[in-house]
Amino acid sequence: MKRSLKIDRLYSLGDWKNVRFGDEFIDIPEESIFDAEFVGDIRMLQLLGVEILYREYLKLQHDELVGKDLEEALERLYELRDEMYESIMSKLDKDKDKENTKKE
């Protein structure tokens, strides 16, 4: 049976505003879930990952959105999203090309 480990953190932004970040490792072999050191390492990795996401969120807010009205901020978020999408697709295409080269 496969297991999973999940972490969920709620950060207060002040003025009754919050942001939630989480992470989940899935399909962990059952025998590994009983290894305390292994589970501790995964938990620390999850905690660090969530903390990094929170800090990146704060940086994004400060660097990209401060001083912009709602429409400008939304436009910038769309631009950033599209850039990330293009970056991901480019990497996937490179991986696909590598796989095709190996098959030939």
The 8 nearest C-alpha neighbors of each residue, nearest first, counted from 0:
[[1, 29, 2, 28, 26, 27, 30, 3],
 [2, 0, 26, 28, 27, 29, 3, 25],
 [3, 1, 27, 26, 29, 28, 25, 0],
 [2, 4, 25, 24, 27, 26, 5, 23],
 [5, 3, 24, 23, 25, 6, 2, 42],
 [4, 6, 23, 22, 24, 3, 7, 21],
 [7, 5, 22, 21, 23, 45, 8, 4],
 [6, 8, 21, 20, 22, 5, 9, 19],
 [9, 7, 20, 19, 21, 10, 6, 49],
 [8, 10, 19, 18, 20, 17, 11, 7],
 [11, 9, 18, 17, 19, 12, 8, 53],
 [10, 12, 17, 13, 16, 18, 9, 15],
 [11, 13, 16, 17, 10, 14, 18, 15],
 [14, 12, 15, 16, 11, 17, 10, 18],
 [13, 15, 16, 12, 11, 17, 18, 10],
 [16, 14, 13, 17, 12, 11, 18, 10],
 [17, 15, 12, 14, 13, 11, 18, 10],
 [18, 16, 11, 12, 10, 9, 15, 19],
 [17, 19, 10, 9, 11, 20, 16, 12],
 [20, 18, 9, 8, 10, 17, 21, 7],
 [21, 19, 8, 7, 49, 9, 18, 22],
 [20, 22, 7, 6, 8, 49, 19, 23],
 [21, 23, 6, 5, 45, 7, 49, 24],
 [22, 24, 5, 4, 25, 6, 3, 21],
 [25, 23, 4, 3, 5, 22, 26, 27],
 [24, 26, 3, 27, 23, 2, 4, 1],
 [25, 27, 1, 2, 3, 28, 24, 0],
 [26, 28, 2, 1, 25, 3, 29, 31],
 [27, 29, 1, 31, 30, 26, 2, 32],
 [28, 30, 32, 31, 1, 0, 2, 27],
 [29, 31, 28, 32, 33, 34, 27, 1],
 [32, 30, 34, 33, 29, 28, 27, 37],
 [31, 33, 29, 34, 30, 38, 28, 27],
 [32, 34, 31, 30, 35, 29, 38, 37],
 [35, 33, 31, 37, 32, 36, 38, 30],
 [36, 34, 38, 37, 39, 33, 32, 40],
 [35, 37, 39, 38, 34, 40, 41, 33],
 [38, 36, 40, 34, 39, 35, 41, 31],
 [37, 39, 41, 35, 40, 36, 42, 34],
 [40, 38, 36, 42, 37, 41, 35, 43],
 [41, 39, 43, 37, 38, 42, 44, 36],
 [40, 42, 44, 38, 43, 39, 45, 37],
 [41, 43, 45, 39, 44, 40, 46, 38],
 [42, 44, 46, 40, 45, 41, 47, 39],
 [45, 43, 41, 47, 42, 46, 48, 40],
 [46, 44, 48, 42, 43, 47, 41, 22],
 [45, 47, 43, 49, 48, 44, 42, 50],
 [46, 48, 50, 44, 45, 49, 43, 51],
 [49, 47, 45, 51, 46, 50, 44, 52],
 [48, 50, 52, 46, 51, 47, 20, 45],
 [49, 51, 47, 53, 52, 48, 46, 54],
 [50, 52, 54, 48, 49, 53, 55, 47],
 [53, 51, 55, 49, 50, 54, 56, 48],
 [52, 54, 56, 50, 51, 55, 49, 57],
 [53, 55, 57, 51, 56, 52, 58, 50],
 [56, 54, 58, 52, 57, 53, 59, 51],
 [55, 57, 53, 59, 54, 58, 52, 60],
 [56, 58, 54, 60, 55, 59, 61, 53],
 [59, 57, 55, 61, 60, 56, 62, 54],
 [60, 58, 56, 62, 63, 57, 61, 55],
 [59, 61, 57, 64, 58, 63, 62, 56],
 [60, 62, 58, 65, 59, 63, 64, 57],
 [63, 61, 59, 58, 60, 64, 65, 57],
 [62, 64, 59, 60, 61, 65, 75, 72],
 [63, 65, 60, 72, 67, 61, 62, 66],
 [66, 64, 61, 67, 63, 60, 62, 72],
 [65, 67, 64, 68, 63, 72, 61, 71],
 [68, 66, 72, 71, 65, 64, 69, 70],
 [67, 69, 71, 70, 72, 66, 64, 65],
 [68, 70, 72, 71, 73, 67, 74, 64],
 [69, 71, 73, 72, 68, 74, 67, 75],
 [72, 70, 74, 68, 73, 67, 69, 75],
 [73, 71, 75, 69, 64, 74, 70, 67],
 [72, 74, 76, 70, 75, 71, 69, 77],
 [73, 75, 71, 77, 72, 76, 70, 78],
 [76, 74, 78, 72, 77, 73, 71, 79],
 [75, 77, 73, 79, 78, 74, 80, 72],
 [76, 78, 80, 74, 75, 79, 81, 73],
 [79, 77, 75, 81, 76, 80, 82, 74],
 [80, 78, 82, 76, 81, 77, 75, 83],
 [79, 81, 77, 83, 82, 78, 76, 84],
 [80, 82, 84, 78, 83, 79, 77, 85],
 [83, 81, 79, 85, 80, 84, 86, 78],
 [84, 82, 86, 80, 81, 85, 87, 79],
 [83, 85, 81, 87, 86, 82, 88, 80],
 [86, 84, 88, 82, 83, 87, 89, 81],
 [87, 85, 83, 89, 84, 88, 82, 90],
 [86, 88, 84, 90, 89, 85, 83, 91],
 [87, 89, 91, 85, 90, 86, 92, 84],
 [90, 88, 92, 86, 87, 91, 85, 93],
 [91, 89, 93, 87, 92, 88, 94, 86],
 [90, 92, 88, 94, 93, 89, 95, 87],
 [91, 93, 95, 89, 90, 94, 88, 96],
 [94, 92, 96, 90, 95, 91, 97, 89],
 [95, 93, 91, 97, 96, 92, 90, 98],
 [94, 96, 92, 98, 93, 97, 91, 99],
 [97, 95, 93, 99, 94, 98, 100, 92],
 [98, 96, 94, 100, 95, 99, 93, 101],
 [99, 97, 95, 101, 96, 100, 94, 102],
 [98, 100, 96, 102, 101, 97, 95, 103],
 [101, 99, 97, 103, 98, 102, 96, 95],
 [102, 100, 98, 99, 103, 97, 96, 95],
 [103, 101, 99, 100, 98, 97, 96, 95],
 [102, 100, 101, 99, 98, 97, 96, 95]]
